[in-house]
């Protein structure tokens, strides 16, 4: 269930290099589109295109699910007259605003519902945070961000002021998830010269005191985290295993870790995980092919489906390199993003909530990795 809409009112003095401030207020007339150069429909979706590291080509695409507005390949650039930057890492929706972390450019931005930038905080000059922002999650008025260099930051969601930092926990931190007032953070790896040393740790922090709580042992190279039904779901990029390893952390059962099999990407919605296990063959690079298995996991029952959740999917999706799965929490529509791992734009495949294929469209950029929906 969505929270009561609290509309983010744009401070008309946009600051290019420092944080600007905005407040929130109730408004039953629609989304906060202040400052928008484009008239947008009420129902909208945004896709973060990660781009290619070092090429300064990250962007955010706009899509109208009801077909009442043309697709816009980079609405962030259109609205803000600037590039999003280098390597769009993560994007979430919180209190009807968009938050996006940009790893290479090393900043966090807050956007209104029309993708107009409201505030920005750069971490480049912060010695603790200069190694780069990674994943973000929101809870009780704050954005929690993981950083390379072993730092977790607590950031005011309205002003983007970094209010607290926890340093010295882990090395290169990746995915984050929040459940039961606990923050779960994947401690992925460290560098020793040219060698990578992969960890087997998820770090747990108590959000009430914002303090370290415990370390959980998981499969090697933990990376992505998502939450559903008071459980955190982790994907470890374990290069010694058959495929990437999917695990469940039960926050109400002493953070018990259970191995669920294999998955490269998951999306959680209404006690169900939508999963793909994508076995990618890189031997003929840059021509890359995959063998994809799509399935669901029932979180309540603890059971895995015997077949794919997709119906009439295009044949090419079976061998495309999947980069994202997202589910619209309003109607259950499923969006699957694919990548070409090159200068070619990725694609989005849309399915109804029952798995029926609807359409395919160019995502407007390279490597689509996350989506948010306004309904």
C-alpha positions as CSV (number, residue, x, y, z in Angstrom):
1,X,0.0,0.0,0.0
2,X,1.3,3.4,-0.9
3,X,1.7,6.1,1.8
4,X,-0.6,9.1,1.7
5,X,0.8,11.3,-1.0
6,X,3.1,14.1,0.3
7,X,4.0,16.4,-2.4
8,X,7.5,17.7,-2.8
9,X,7.5,21.5,-3.4
10,X,10.4,22.7,-5.4
11,X,12.7,25.4,-4.2
12,X,12.8,27.7,-7.2
13,X,16.5,28.5,-6.7
14,X,18.1,25.3,-8.1
15,X,21.7,25.0,-7.0
16,X,24.0,23.3,-9.4
17,X,26.9,22.4,-7.1
18,X,25.4,22.2,-3.6
19,X,22.3,21.0,-1.8
20,X,19.0,22.8,-2.3
21,X,16.1,22.4,0.0
22,X,12.5,21.4,-0.5
23,X,9.6,20.6,1.8
24,X,6.6,18.2,1.5
25,X,2.9,19.0,1.8
26,X,-0.4,17.2,1.1
27,X,-1.9,17.8,-2.3
28,X,-4.8,15.8,-3.7
29,X,-4.6,17.4,-7.2
30,X,-1.7,15.3,-8.5
31,X,2.0,14.8,-8.4
32,X,4.5,17.6,-7.8
33,X,5.5,18.6,-11.3
34,X,6.9,22.0,-10.4
35,X,9.5,23.3,-12.8
36,X,8.6,20.7,-15.5
37,X,9.1,21.7,-19.1
38,X,7.0,18.8,-20.2
39,X,3.3,18.0,-19.6
40,X,3.1,14.5,-18.3
41,X,0.2,12.1,-17.7
42,X,-0.7,11.0,-14.1
43,X,0.4,7.4,-14.6
44,X,4.1,7.2,-15.4
45,X,7.1,5.0,-15.2
46,X,10.8,5.8,-15.1
47,X,13.8,3.6,-16.0
48,X,17.3,4.3,-14.8
49,X,19.8,3.6,-17.6
50,X,23.1,2.9,-15.9
51,X,25.2,3.7,-19.0
52,X,28.8,2.5,-19.4
53,X,31.3,3.4,-16.8
54,X,33.5,6.3,-17.7
55,X,31.3,7.5,-20.6
56,X,29.1,9.9,-18.7
57,X,26.0,8.5,-20.4
58,X,23.7,7.6,-17.6
59,X,20.1,8.7,-18.0
60,X,16.5,8.3,-16.9
61,X,13.9,7.3,-19.5
62,X,10.2,8.2,-19.3
63,X,7.4,5.8,-20.3
64,X,3.6,6.2,-20.2
65,X,2.0,2.8,-19.4
66,X,-1.4,4.1,-20.6
67,X,0.0,5.3,-23.9
68,X,-1.1,8.9,-23.3
69,X,2.4,10.4,-23.9
70,X,5.3,9.6,-26.2
71,X,8.4,7.8,-24.8
72,X,11.3,10.1,-23.8
73,X,14.7,8.5,-23.9
74,X,16.3,10.8,-21.3
75,X,13.8,12.9,-19.5
76,X,16.4,13.9,-16.9
77,X,18.4,15.7,-19.5
78,X,15.3,17.2,-21.0
79,X,14.1,18.6,-17.7
80,X,17.4,19.7,-16.2
81,X,19.4,20.6,-19.3
82,X,22.3,18.5,-18.0
83,X,23.5,14.9,-18.1
84,X,22.8,12.6,-15.2
85,X,26.5,11.7,-15.2
86,X,28.7,8.7,-15.0
87,X,27.1,5.3,-14.0
88,X,23.6,5.5,-12.7
89,X,23.8,3.0,-9.8
90,X,20.4,2.9,-8.1
91,X,17.0,4.6,-8.2
92,X,14.0,4.4,-5.8
93,X,10.7,6.2,-5.2
94,X,10.0,7.5,-1.7
95,X,7.2,9.9,-0.6
96,X,6.4,10.6,-4.2
97,X,9.9,11.7,-5.1
98,X,12.7,10.0,-6.9
99,X,16.1,9.4,-5.5
100,X,19.0,8.4,-7.7
101,X,22.6,7.5,-6.8
102,X,25.3,8.1,-9.4
103,X,28.4,6.1,-8.7
104,X,31.0,7.5,-11.0
105,X,30.0,11.1,-10.5
106,X,29.5,10.2,-6.8
107,X,26.4,12.1,-5.8
108,X,22.8,11.5,-4.7
109,X,20.0,13.5,-6.2
110,X,16.4,14.1,-5.2
111,X,13.9,14.6,-8.1
112,X,10.2,15.4,-8.1
113,X,7.6,13.3,-9.8
114,X,8.4,15.0,-13.2
115,X,12.1,14.2,-12.9
116,X,13.1,17.8,-12.1
117,X,16.0,18.0,-9.7
118,X,15.1,19.3,-6.3
119,X,18.4,18.8,-4.3
120,X,21.8,17.2,-4.7
121,X,24.6,16.2,-2.4
122,X,28.1,15.4,-3.8
123,X,30.4,13.1,-1.9
124,X,33.5,13.8,-3.8
125,X,35.1,16.0,-1.2
126,X,34.1,13.8,1.8
127,X,37.1,11.7,2.7
128,X,34.9,8.9,4.1
129,X,32.5,8.8,1.1
130,X,34.9,9.6,-1.8
131,X,35.2,6.0,-2.9
132,X,31.7,6.1,-4.3
133,X,28.0,5.8,-3.5
134,X,26.3,2.5,-4.4
135,X,22.8,1.3,-3.3
136,X,20.1,3.2,-1.5
137,X,17.0,2.5,0.6
138,X,14.5,4.7,2.4
139,X,12.9,4.5,5.9
140,X,11.2,7.0,8.2
141,X,12.4,10.2,6.6
142,X,15.9,9.1,5.7
143,X,17.9,7.6,2.8
144,X,20.4,5.0,3.8
145,X,23.3,4.6,1.3
146,X,26.2,2.1,1.0
147,X,29.6,3.2,-0.2
148,X,32.8,1.6,-1.3
149,X,35.3,2.0,1.4
150,X,33.1,0.4,4.1
151,X,30.8,3.2,5.0
152,X,27.0,3.5,5.5
153,X,25.5,6.9,5.5
154,X,22.2,8.2,7.0
155,X,20.9,11.1,4.9
156,X,18.0,13.4,5.5
157,X,15.5,12.6,2.7
158,X,14.3,16.2,2.5
159,X,17.5,18.2,2.6
160,X,20.0,15.5,1.6
161,X,22.2,16.4,4.5
162,X,24.4,13.6,5.6
163,X,23.5,13.4,9.3
164,X,25.5,10.3,10.4
165,X,28.1,8.0,9.0
166,X,29.2,4.5,10.2
167,X,32.8,3.9,9.0
168,X,35.1,0.9,9.2
169,X,32.4,-1.7,8.5
170,X,33.4,-4.0,5.6
171,X,35.2,-3.0,2.4
172,X,33.3,-2.5,-0.8
173,X,29.6,-2.4,0.2
174,X,26.9,-3.1,-2.4
175,X,23.1,-3.8,-2.0
176,X,21.0,-2.6,0.9
177,X,17.5,-3.6,2.2
178,X,15.4,-2.5,5.2
179,X,13.1,-4.7,7.2
180,X,12.0,-4.8,10.8
181,X,14.0,-1.6,11.6
182,X,17.2,-3.3,10.5
183,X,19.4,-2.3,7.6
184,X,21.0,-5.2,5.7
185,X,24.2,-4.3,3.7
186,X,26.2,-6.6,1.4
187,X,29.9,-6.6,2.1
188,X,31.1,-7.8,-1.3
189,X,34.8,-7.8,-1.7
190,X,38.2,-6.1,-1.2
191,X,41.2,-5.5,-3.4
192,X,44.6,-6.8,-2.6
193,X,46.8,-5.4,-5.4
194,X,45.3,-6.8,-8.6
195,X,43.5,-9.6,-6.8
196,X,39.9,-9.6,-5.6
197,X,39.1,-11.1,-2.2
198,X,35.4,-12.0,-2.0
199,X,33.6,-11.8,1.3
200,X,30.8,-13.9,2.7
201,X,29.2,-11.3,4.8
202,X,26.0,-9.3,5.1
203,X,26.2,-6.6,7.8
204,X,23.2,-5.8,9.9
205,X,22.6,-2.4,11.4
206,X,20.0,-1.3,14.0
207,X,18.2,1.7,12.5
208,X,16.7,2.8,15.9
209,X,20.2,3.5,17.2
210,X,22.0,3.6,13.9
211,X,24.6,1.2,15.1
212,X,26.2,-2.0,14.0
213,X,24.3,-5.1,15.2
214,X,25.8,-8.3,13.7
215,X,27.4,-10.0,10.7
216,X,25.7,-12.8,8.8
217,X,27.5,-15.5,6.9
218,X,26.2,-15.9,3.3
219,X,27.4,-17.2,-0.1
220,X,30.6,-15.5,-1.5
221,X,30.5,-12.0,-3.1
222,X,27.1,-10.8,-1.8
223,X,25.6,-8.2,-4.0
224,X,22.0,-7.4,-4.5
225,X,19.4,-7.1,-1.8
226,X,15.6,-6.7,-1.9
227,X,12.8,-7.0,0.8
228,X,9.4,-8.6,1.1
229,X,7.3,-9.8,4.0
230,X,9.9,-8.9,6.6
231,X,12.5,-10.9,4.8
232,X,15.6,-9.8,2.9
233,X,16.5,-11.6,-0.3
234,X,20.1,-11.6,-1.3
235,X,21.9,-12.5,-4.6
236,X,25.5,-13.5,-4.2
237,X,27.7,-13.3,-7.3
238,X,29.5,-16.4,-6.3
239,X,31.9,-17.2,-9.1
240,X,32.7,-20.6,-7.7
241,X,29.0,-21.7,-7.8
242,X,27.0,-23.0,-10.7
243,X,25.2,-19.6,-11.0
244,X,24.5,-16.6,-8.8
245,X,23.1,-17.8,-5.4
246,X,19.7,-16.6,-4.1
247,X,19.3,-16.6,-0.3
248,X,16.6,-15.5,2.1
249,X,17.3,-13.7,5.4
250,X,14.4,-14.0,7.9
251,X,14.4,-10.9,10.1
252,X,11.8,-12.4,12.4
253,X,13.7,-15.7,12.9
254,X,17.1,-14.5,14.3
255,X,18.2,-13.5,10.7
256,X,18.3,-17.1,9.7
257,X,19.9,-17.5,6.2
258,X,18.3,-20.0,3.8
259,X,19.6,-20.9,0.3
260,X,16.8,-20.8,-2.2
261,X,18.8,-21.9,-5.3
262,X,20.0,-19.7,-8.2
263,X,18.9,-16.3,-9.6
264,X,20.6,-13.4,-11.2
265,X,17.8,-10.9,-10.8
266,X,14.6,-10.8,-8.7
267,X,11.7,-8.4,-8.1
268,X,9.5,-8.8,-5.0
269,X,5.8,-7.9,-4.9
270,X,2.9,-9.2,-2.8
271,X,4.7,-12.2,-1.2
272,X,6.1,-13.3,-4.5
273,X,9.6,-13.2,-6.0
274,X,9.8,-12.9,-9.8
275,X,13.2,-14.5,-10.6
276,X,15.4,-15.1,-13.6
277,X,18.4,-17.4,-13.6
278,X,20.5,-16.1,-16.6
279,X,23.4,-18.3,-17.6
280,X,25.5,-16.0,-19.8
281,X,28.2,-17.1,-22.2
282,X,30.9,-14.4,-22.6
283,X,33.3,-16.6,-24.6
284,X,32.4,-14.9,-27.9
285,X,32.5,-11.3,-26.6
286,X,31.2,-8.8,-27.7
287,X,28.6,-11.2,-29.0
288,X,26.9,-12.4,-25.8
289,X,24.1,-15.0,-25.4
290,X,22.3,-16.3,-22.3
291,X,20.1,-19.2,-21.4
292,X,17.3,-17.8,-19.2
293,X,15.0,-19.6,-16.8
294,X,12.1,-17.6,-15.4
295,X,10.3,-18.7,-12.2
296,X,8.5,-17.4,-9.1
297,X,9.1,-18.1,-5.5
298,X,6.1,-18.0,-3.1
299,X,7.4,-16.3,0.0
300,X,4.5,-17.4,2.3
301,X,4.5,-21.0,1.1
302,X,8.2,-21.3,0.6
303,X,7.7,-23.0,-2.8
304,X,9.2,-22.5,-6.3
305,X,7.0,-22.6,-9.4
306,X,7.5,-25.5,-11.8
307,X,7.5,-23.3,-14.9
308,X,7.9,-19.8,-16.3
309,X,5.7,-17.0,-15.1
310,X,5.8,-15.6,-18.7
311,X,3.3,-16.3,-21.5
312,X,3.9,-15.9,-25.2
313,X,7.3,-14.2,-24.5
314,X,9.3,-13.4,-27.6
315,X,11.8,-16.1,-28.4
316,X,14.7,-13.8,-28.3
317,X,14.1,-13.1,-24.6
318,X,15.1,-16.6,-23.8
319,X,18.7,-15.8,-24.8
320,X,18.9,-12.1,-24.1
321,X,21.1,-10.8,-21.3
322,X,18.7,-9.7,-18.6
323,X,19.8,-6.7,-16.5
324,X,16.6,-5.9,-14.6
325,X,13.2,-7.2,-13.4
326,X,10.7,-4.7,-11.9
327,X,7.0,-5.1,-11.0
328,X,4.6,-2.2,-10.9
329,X,3.1,-2.3,-7.4
330,X,-0.2,-0.8,-8.6
331,X,-1.3,-3.4,-11.2
332,X,1.4,-6.1,-11.1
333,X,2.7,-5.5,-14.6
334,X,6.2,-7.0,-15.1
335,X,9.0,-5.2,-16.8
336,X,12.2,-7.0,-17.9
337,X,15.2,-5.0,-19.0
338,X,17.9,-6.4,-21.2
339,X,21.4,-5.2,-22.2
340,X,23.7,-5.6,-25.2
341,X,26.8,-4.9,-23.1
342,X,28.0,-2.5,-25.8
343,X,27.1,0.9,-27.3
344,X,23.6,-0.5,-28.2
345,X,20.6,0.6,-26.2
346,X,18.9,-2.0,-24.0
347,X,15.3,-3.1,-24.3
348,X,12.3,-3.3,-22.0
349,X,9.8,-6.2,-22.3
350,X,6.4,-5.5,-20.7
351,X,4.1,-8.3,-19.4
352,X,0.7,-8.2,-17.7
353,X,0.5,-9.3,-14.1
354,X,-0.6,-12.8,-15.4
355,X,2.5,-13.0,-17.5
356,X,0.9,-12.3,-20.8
357,X,3.3,-10.5,-23.2
358,X,2.3,-6.9,-24.1
359,X,5.2,-5.2,-25.9
360,X,8.9,-4.5,-26.3
361,X,10.5,-1.0,-26.5
362,X,13.9,0.6,-26.7
363,X,14.8,1.8,-23.2
364,X,16.6,4.9,-24.4
365,X,20.0,4.1,-23.0
366,X,22.5,1.4,-22.0
367,X,22.0,-1.1,-19.2
368,X,18.6,-0.4,-17.7
369,X,18.9,-1.5,-14.0
370,X,16.0,-0.2,-12.0
371,X,12.5,1.3,-12.4
372,X,10.0,3.4,-10.4
373,X,6.3,3.8,-11.0
374,X,3.8,6.6,-10.3
375,X,0.2,5.4,-10.5
